[in-house]
Amino acid sequence: MKQTKFKQIKEKDPFEVSKFKQTEIGIIPEDWEVKNVEDFCMKITSGGTPLRNNKEYWENGTIPWLKTQELNDATIYAAEEKITQLGANNSSAKLFPKNTILMAMYGATVGKLGLLKIEATTNQAFCAMIVNKDVADYKYLFYALLRYRDNLINLASGAAQQNLNQDIIKNFKIPYPSLDEQKSIAKILSDLDSKIEFNQQMNKTLESIGQALFKHWFVDFEFPNEKGKPYKSSGGEMIDSELGKIPKGWKVGQVKDLGKIVCGKTPPTKDKENYGNDVPFITIPDMHGQIFIFETERKLSQDGANTQQNKYLPPLSTCVSCIATPGMVVMTTVSSQTNQQINSIIPKKDISPYFVYFTMKNKTEEIKQKGLGGTTTLNLNTGNFEKINILLPDIDIINLFHKIVDNMLNKILINNKSNLELIKIRDSLLPKLMSGQVRVKT
């Protein structure tokens, strides 16, 4: 891979009076201005949701449609759901162009950002910013909003929860360097993000290889026989089961046969002592696009987690979302807990945690369908979750599968740890670049 070359940067004294000035947003270089977000944009608008009960708006849809839970302060290349052209035409959903900046305005994800790399529609909880390329760099605005997000959220209103609106975002003030300097600042940060994305893409490729191997062995039944040849196509004996023909010696079981099933729980939020920085608290927004969970938006205090001792999950437990957005699957990396929207499997000692993970990944569509019983909210309860039918192969085949995918999953872990370090570097540079404390040669 070609090594990224960063432009030379130099540190300035932010309190050097002759070159810096005091403004309403703090000290910035004398040659910078302060402008509203709307001054960077051609258009600022929102999206909409086609009627859920009209199948013509959703079935066989081809237009990406995003929910705020999919925002992760990163570029967006795909959406979990799609709508039809008819659905777009009969709702306030709008097709936004590439490089549109998206921000969540409501709920638990308020302030979360995304940068479109596809044409896509969104629901009404988004603020969509289409940048005027003649006066601003879209990546600079993205990073500026990331840098000053906390200030913006402090302007949010709402009794039960903080809410933003388009007017608050339009009138929010941020530094405005020259267009050339905006591009230079954005390049430093986007080069780091490009390396992060490269690692993420490698992880997706490795996971895809693992899923393909799982399917070849445990769905197509072409695992190696005693002679090392594909079992089924080499005449391996198959027997009848409630799931159809399966290899002789295999059994049909249920998810609960893989290990202990734990439904998460949220400690009372009114007791602030339950929350802190000790125990990762996994919720659905943490799961989007992830394989392993390293960081969570919220953490529990040790005391808060200890009030529900039976909810602890050890490393390499498999977590499955079962409410609202059913079918997402991740693994823990440290002792963690989840909320009640997630059911988890603590694997039995003699069953590979990676086999458990890929088994549940293979059940994604089935879990989604089983969750369709709800009307406004998709819901698969723990009782039904643990009774989902699965195949229980010969343990020697499971162990061989684990041995092969172990290197892949370890590489994913290494890439994730590398990304955490790159994120630390990016986040330490971000405030310095945005304040002019670190200037980039243009």
C-alpha positions as CSV (number, residue, x, y, z in Angstrom):
1,M,0.0,0.0,0.0
2,K,1.3,3.4,-0.9
3,Q,2.3,5.4,2.2
4,T,0.4,8.5,2.8
5,K,2.4,11.7,2.7
6,F,1.2,14.4,5.1
7,K,1.8,18.1,4.4
8,Q,4.1,19.9,6.7
9,I,2.4,21.4,9.7
10,K,3.7,24.1,12.1
11,E,2.5,25.0,15.5
12,K,1.5,28.5,16.4
13,D,1.2,30.3,19.7
14,P,-2.6,30.8,20.0
15,F,-2.1,33.8,22.3
16,E,0.3,35.6,19.9
17,V,-1.7,38.9,19.7
18,S,-0.3,40.1,16.4
19,K,-1.5,37.0,14.5
20,F,-4.6,35.9,16.4
21,K,-7.9,37.6,17.4
22,Q,-10.6,37.0,19.9
23,T,-14.0,36.2,18.4
24,E,-17.4,35.0,19.6
25,I,-16.3,31.4,19.1
26,G,-12.8,31.9,20.7
27,I,-9.3,32.8,19.5
28,I,-8.7,32.2,15.7
29,P,-6.1,33.5,13.3
30,E,-6.4,37.1,12.1
31,D,-6.9,36.1,8.5
32,W,-9.8,33.8,9.3
33,E,-13.5,34.8,9.6
34,V,-16.5,33.5,11.5
35,K,-19.5,32.4,9.5
36,N,-22.8,30.6,9.9
37,V,-23.1,27.0,8.7
38,E,-25.6,28.2,6.1
39,D,-22.9,30.4,4.5
40,F,-21.0,27.2,3.6
41,C,-24.1,25.6,1.9
42,M,-26.2,25.8,-1.2
43,K,-29.1,24.1,0.6
44,I,-30.0,22.9,4.0
45,T,-33.0,20.6,4.3
46,S,-34.4,17.4,5.7
47,G,-35.9,14.1,4.6
48,G,-39.0,12.0,5.1
49,T,-40.4,8.5,5.6
50,P,-42.8,6.9,3.1
51,L,-45.8,5.2,4.8
52,R,-44.6,1.9,6.3
53,N,-48.0,0.2,5.6
54,N,-47.8,0.7,1.9
55,K,-45.7,-2.2,0.5
56,E,-45.4,-0.4,-2.9
57,Y,-43.2,2.2,-1.2
58,W,-40.7,-0.4,0.2
59,E,-40.8,-3.8,-1.5
60,N,-38.0,-4.2,-4.1
61,G,-36.9,-0.7,-3.4
62,T,-33.7,0.5,-5.1
63,I,-33.2,3.9,-3.5
64,P,-31.0,3.9,-0.3
65,W,-32.9,5.3,2.7
66,L,-31.1,6.1,5.9
67,K,-32.0,6.2,9.6
68,T,-30.0,8.2,12.1
69,Q,-28.9,5.0,13.8
70,E,-26.7,4.4,10.8
71,L,-24.6,7.6,11.4
72,N,-21.2,6.9,12.8
73,D,-19.2,10.1,12.2
74,A,-17.9,8.6,9.0
75,T,-18.5,8.3,5.3
76,I,-21.6,6.4,4.2
77,Y,-21.5,3.9,1.3
78,A,-24.7,1.9,1.9
79,A,-28.0,2.0,3.7
80,E,-29.8,-0.8,5.6
81,E,-33.1,-0.1,3.9
82,K,-34.3,1.0,0.4
83,I,-37.4,2.7,-0.9
84,T,-39.1,2.7,-4.3
85,Q,-39.4,5.7,-6.6
86,L,-43.1,5.6,-5.8
87,G,-42.3,5.9,-2.1
88,A,-39.9,8.8,-2.7
89,N,-42.5,10.6,-4.9
90,N,-45.3,10.2,-2.3
91,S,-43.3,11.4,0.7
92,S,-41.0,14.3,1.7
93,A,-38.0,12.0,1.2
94,K,-35.4,13.7,-1.1
95,L,-32.5,12.2,-3.0
96,F,-29.4,13.8,-1.7
97,P,-26.2,14.0,-3.9
98,K,-22.8,12.6,-3.0
99,N,-20.8,14.6,-0.5
100,T,-23.9,15.8,1.3
101,I,-23.3,16.2,5.0
102,L,-25.9,14.6,7.3
103,M,-26.5,15.3,11.0
104,A,-29.0,13.7,13.3
105,M,-31.3,16.2,14.9
106,Y,-33.3,14.1,17.4
107,G,-33.1,11.4,20.0
108,A,-30.2,9.3,21.2
109,T,-28.1,10.0,18.1
110,V,-28.5,13.8,18.1
111,G,-25.4,15.4,16.6
112,K,-24.1,12.3,14.9
113,L,-22.6,12.9,11.5
114,G,-22.3,11.2,8.2
115,L,-20.8,12.1,4.8
116,L,-22.6,10.6,1.8
117,K,-20.6,8.8,-0.8
118,I,-23.7,7.6,-2.5
119,E,-26.9,9.2,-3.6
120,A,-29.4,8.5,-0.8
121,T,-32.6,9.6,0.9
122,T,-33.1,9.9,4.6
123,N,-35.9,10.1,7.2
124,Q,-37.0,13.4,8.7
125,A,-34.7,13.2,11.7
126,F,-31.7,14.3,9.5
127,C,-30.4,17.7,8.6
128,A,-28.9,17.5,5.2
129,M,-26.3,20.1,4.2
130,I,-25.3,20.4,0.5
131,V,-22.1,22.5,0.4
132,N,-21.4,25.3,-2.1
133,K,-18.1,24.2,-3.5
134,D,-17.3,27.7,-4.7
135,V,-16.9,29.0,-1.2
136,A,-16.3,25.9,1.0
137,D,-14.9,22.5,1.2
138,Y,-17.4,19.8,2.1
139,K,-14.9,17.8,4.1
140,Y,-13.8,20.9,6.1
141,L,-17.4,21.6,7.1
142,F,-17.8,18.0,8.1
143,Y,-14.8,18.2,10.4
144,A,-15.7,21.6,11.7
145,L,-19.1,20.2,12.8
146,L,-17.4,17.3,14.3
147,R,-15.1,19.6,16.3
148,Y,-17.8,21.9,17.5
149,R,-20.6,19.4,17.9
150,D,-20.8,19.7,21.7
151,N,-21.3,23.4,21.4
152,L,-24.0,22.8,18.9
153,I,-25.8,20.2,21.0
154,N,-25.7,22.6,24.0
155,L,-28.1,24.8,21.9
156,A,-30.5,21.9,21.4
157,S,-33.9,22.1,23.1
158,G,-36.4,19.5,24.3
159,A,-37.8,18.5,27.6
160,A,-37.3,14.7,27.5
161,Q,-34.3,14.8,25.2
162,Q,-32.2,17.3,23.4
163,N,-33.4,18.1,19.9
164,L,-31.8,20.2,17.2
165,N,-33.6,21.9,14.3
166,Q,-32.6,23.3,10.9
167,D,-32.5,26.9,12.1
168,I,-30.2,26.1,15.0
169,I,-27.8,24.3,12.6
170,K,-28.1,27.0,9.9
171,N,-27.1,29.8,12.3
172,F,-24.4,27.9,14.1
173,K,-21.1,29.7,13.9
174,I,-17.7,28.1,12.9
175,P,-14.3,29.3,11.7
176,Y,-14.0,30.2,8.1
177,P,-10.4,30.0,6.7
178,S,-9.7,30.6,3.0
179,L,-11.0,27.8,0.7
180,D,-7.4,26.7,0.0
181,E,-6.7,26.4,3.7
182,Q,-10.0,24.6,4.3
183,K,-8.9,22.0,1.7
184,S,-5.5,21.6,3.3
185,I,-7.0,21.2,6.8
186,A,-9.5,18.7,5.5
187,K,-6.7,16.7,3.7
188,I,-4.8,16.1,6.9
189,L,-7.8,14.8,8.6
190,S,-9.2,12.8,5.7
191,D,-5.9,11.1,5.1
192,L,-6.1,9.7,8.6
193,D,-9.7,8.7,8.0
194,S,-8.7,7.1,4.7
195,K,-6.4,4.8,6.6
196,I,-9.1,4.0,9.1
197,E,-11.5,3.2,6.2
198,F,-8.9,1.0,4.5
199,N,-8.6,-1.0,7.7
200,Q,-12.4,-1.2,8.0
201,Q,-12.7,-2.4,4.4
202,M,-10.0,-5.0,5.0
203,N,-12.1,-6.2,8.0
204,K,-15.2,-6.5,5.9
205,T,-13.3,-8.5,3.3
206,L,-11.9,-10.8,6.0
207,E,-15.3,-11.2,7.5
208,S,-16.8,-12.0,4.1
209,I,-14.2,-14.7,3.6
210,G,-15.2,-16.2,7.0
211,Q,-18.9,-16.0,6.0
212,A,-18.2,-17.7,2.7
213,L,-16.3,-20.5,4.3
214,F,-19.1,-20.9,6.9
215,K,-21.7,-21.1,4.1
216,H,-19.6,-23.6,2.1
217,W,-19.1,-25.9,5.1
218,F,-22.3,-25.5,7.2
219,V,-25.0,-24.5,4.6
220,D,-23.7,-26.3,1.4
221,F,-22.2,-29.1,3.5
222,E,-18.9,-29.1,1.6
223,F,-16.7,-29.3,4.6
224,P,-13.7,-31.6,4.1
225,N,-14.4,-35.3,4.7
226,E,-11.8,-37.7,6.1
227,K,-10.0,-37.7,2.8
228,G,-10.0,-33.9,2.6
229,K,-12.6,-33.7,-0.2
230,P,-15.9,-31.8,-0.1
231,Y,-18.4,-33.9,1.9
232,K,-21.6,-33.6,0.0
233,S,-20.4,-33.5,-3.6
234,S,-18.1,-36.5,-2.8
235,G,-21.1,-38.7,-1.8
236,G,-21.2,-38.0,1.9
237,E,-24.3,-39.6,3.6
238,M,-27.2,-37.2,4.2
239,I,-30.1,-37.8,6.6
240,D,-33.6,-36.2,6.9
241,S,-34.2,-33.6,9.5
242,E,-36.8,-30.8,10.2
243,L,-34.4,-28.4,8.4
244,G,-34.0,-30.7,5.4
245,K,-31.2,-33.0,4.4
246,I,-28.2,-32.7,6.8
247,P,-24.9,-34.7,7.1
248,K,-25.1,-37.9,9.1
249,G,-24.0,-37.3,12.7
250,W,-25.2,-33.7,12.7
251,K,-28.2,-32.6,14.8
252,V,-30.8,-29.9,14.7
253,G,-30.7,-27.8,17.9
254,Q,-31.7,-24.3,19.1
255,V,-29.8,-21.1,19.7
256,K,-29.9,-21.9,23.4
257,D,-27.8,-25.0,22.7
258,L,-24.9,-22.8,21.8
259,G,-24.5,-21.2,25.2
260,K,-26.2,-19.1,27.9
261,I,-28.7,-16.6,26.6
262,V,-28.6,-13.1,28.2
263,C,-31.2,-10.4,27.5
264,G,-29.7,-7.0,28.4
265,K,-31.1,-4.4,30.8
266,T,-30.8,-0.7,31.2
267,P,-30.0,0.4,34.8
268,P,-32.3,3.3,36.0
269,T,-31.1,6.4,34.1
270,K,-32.4,8.7,36.8
271,D,-29.6,7.4,39.0
272,K,-26.6,9.0,37.5
273,E,-24.3,7.0,39.7
274,N,-25.2,4.0,37.5
275,Y,-23.2,5.5,34.6
276,G,-19.5,6.3,34.3
277,N,-16.5,5.0,32.4
278,D,-16.0,1.5,33.7
279,V,-18.1,-1.1,31.8
280,P,-19.0,-0.8,28.1
281,F,-22.8,-0.6,27.7
282,I,-23.7,-1.8,24.2
283,T,-26.8,-0.4,22.4
284,I,-28.0,-0.7,18.8
285,P,-26.2,2.5,17.6
286,D,-22.9,0.9,18.7
287,M,-23.4,-2.2,16.5
288,H,-23.8,-0.6,13.1
289,G,-21.0,-1.7,10.8
290,Q,-19.1,-3.4,13.5
291,I,-17.7,-6.9,14.0
292,F,-16.1,-6.4,17.4
293,I,-17.2,-3.8,19.9
294,F,-14.3,-1.8,21.3
295,E,-16.0,1.5,22.2
296,T,-19.6,2.3,23.2
297,E,-21.4,5.7,23.4
298,R,-22.2,5.1,27.0
299,K,-20.5,3.2,29.8
300,L,-21.8,2.0,33.2
301,S,-20.0,2.7,36.4
302,Q,-18.8,-0.4,38.2
303,D,-21.4,0.0,40.8
304,G,-24.1,0.5,38.2
305,A,-23.1,-2.7,36.4
306,N,-22.9,-4.6,39.6
307,T,-26.5,-4.0,40.3
308,Q,-27.2,-6.4,37.5
309,Q,-24.5,-9.0,37.9
310,N,-26.3,-11.5,35.7
311,K,-26.1,-9.2,32.7
312,Y,-22.3,-9.3,32.4
313,L,-21.0,-10.7,29.1
314,P,-17.4,-12.0,28.9
315,P,-15.1,-11.3,25.9
316,L,-16.1,-13.1,22.6
317,S,-19.8,-13.2,23.5
318,T,-22.1,-12.8,20.5
319,C,-24.7,-10.0,20.7
320,V,-27.7,-9.9,18.4
321,S,-30.1,-6.9,18.0
322,C,-33.7,-8.1,18.4
323,I,-35.8,-4.9,18.7
324,A,-36.2,-1.9,16.3
325,T,-33.3,-3.0,14.0
326,P,-33.2,-6.8,14.4
327,G,-30.5,-8.9,12.9
328,M,-27.2,-7.0,13.7
329,V,-24.5,-9.3,15.1
330,V,-21.3,-8.3,16.9
331,M,-18.8,-9.8,19.4
332,T,-17.6,-8.3,22.7
333,T,-13.9,-7.7,23.3
334,V,-14.0,-7.0,27.0
335,S,-16.5,-7.7,29.9
336,S,-19.6,-5.7,28.8
337,Q,-23.4,-5.3,29.3
338,T,-26.1,-4.4,26.8
339,N,-29.6,-2.9,26.9
340,Q,-32.8,-4.8,26.6
341,Q,-32.9,-4.5,22.8
342,I,-30.1,-7.0,22.5
343,N,-30.0,-10.7,23.2
344,S,-26.5,-12.3,23.7
345,I,-25.0,-15.7,23.7
346,I,-22.2,-16.6,26.0
347,P,-20.7,-19.7,24.2
348,K,-20.3,-23.0,26.0
349,K,-16.7,-23.8,26.7
350,D,-16.6,-26.6,24.1
351,I,-18.1,-24.4,21.3
352,S,-16.1,-22.0,19.2
353,P,-17.2,-18.4,19.8
354,Y,-16.5,-17.7,16.1
355,F,-18.8,-20.6,15.1
356,V,-21.5,-19.0,17.3
357,Y,-20.8,-15.6,15.7
358,F,-21.0,-16.8,12.1
359,T,-24.1,-19.0,12.9
360,M,-26.0,-15.9,14.0
361,K,-24.7,-13.9,11.1
362,N,-26.1,-16.6,8.8
363,K,-29.5,-16.2,10.7
364,T,-29.7,-12.4,10.0
365,E,-32.6,-12.6,7.5
366,E,-34.5,-15.1,9.6
367,I,-34.1,-12.9,12.7
368,K,-35.4,-9.9,10.7
369,Q,-38.4,-11.8,9.5
370,K,-39.2,-13.1,13.0
371,G,-39.0,-9.5,14.2
372,L,-41.7,-8.3,11.7
373,G,-44.4,-9.3,14.1
374,G,-44.5,-5.8,15.7
375,T,-46.4,-3.0,14.0
376,T,-44.4,0.2,14.7
377,T,-41.4,-1.4,16.3
378,L,-39.8,-4.7,15.1
379,N,-39.5,-7.1,18.0
380,L,-38.1,-10.6,18.7
381,N,-38.4,-11.5,22.3
382,T,-35.8,-13.6,24.2
383,G,-38.1,-16.6,24.4
384,N,-38.5,-16.8,20.6
385,F,-34.8,-15.9,20.0
386,E,-33.4,-18.8,22.0
387,K,-35.7,-21.3,20.2
388,I,-34.5,-20.4,16.7
389,N,-33.5,-23.7,15.0
390,I,-29.8,-24.2,14.2
391,L,-27.5,-27.0,13.0
392,L,-25.1,-28.6,15.5
393,P,-22.3,-30.1,13.4
394,D,-19.7,-32.6,14.5
395,I,-17.5,-30.9,17.1
396,D,-14.3,-31.8,15.1
397,I,-15.6,-29.8,12.1
398,I,-16.4,-26.9,14.3
399,N,-12.9,-26.9,15.8
400,L,-11.3,-27.1,12.3
401,F,-13.4,-24.1,11.2
402,H,-12.3,-22.2,14.3
403,K,-8.6,-22.9,13.5
404,I,-9.0,-21.6,10.0
405,V,-10.9,-18.4,10.8
406,D,-8.9,-17.6,14.0
407,N,-6.2,-15.8,12.0
408,M,-8.8,-13.8,10.1
409,L,-10.6,-12.7,13.2
410,N,-7.3,-11.8,15.0
411,K,-6.3,-9.7,12.0
412,I,-9.6,-7.9,12.3
413,L,-8.9,-7.3,16.0
414,I,-5.4,-5.9,15.2
415,N,-6.9,-3.5,12.5
416,N,-9.5,-2.3,15.0
417,K,-6.8,-1.5,17.6
418,S,-4.8,0.3,15.0
419,N,-7.9,2.3,14.1
420,L,-8.4,3.3,17.7
421,E,-4.9,4.8,17.7
422,L,-5.5,6.6,14.4
423,I,-8.7,8.0,15.8
424,K,-6.8,9.3,18.8
425,I,-4.3,11.1,16.6
426,R,-7.1,12.6,14.4
427,D,-9.0,13.7,17.4
428,S,-6.0,15.4,19.0
429,L,-5.2,17.2,15.7
430,L,-8.8,18.3,15.1
431,P,-9.1,21.1,17.7
432,K,-5.7,22.4,16.9
433,L,-6.3,22.6,13.2
434,M,-9.8,24.1,13.7
435,S,-8.5,26.8,16.0
436,G,-5.4,27.7,13.8
437,Q,-3.1,26.6,16.6
438,V,-1.7,24.2,14.0
439,R,-1.5,25.8,10.5
440,V,-1.0,23.8,7.2
441,K,1.0,25.2,4.4
442,T,-1.2,25.7,1.3
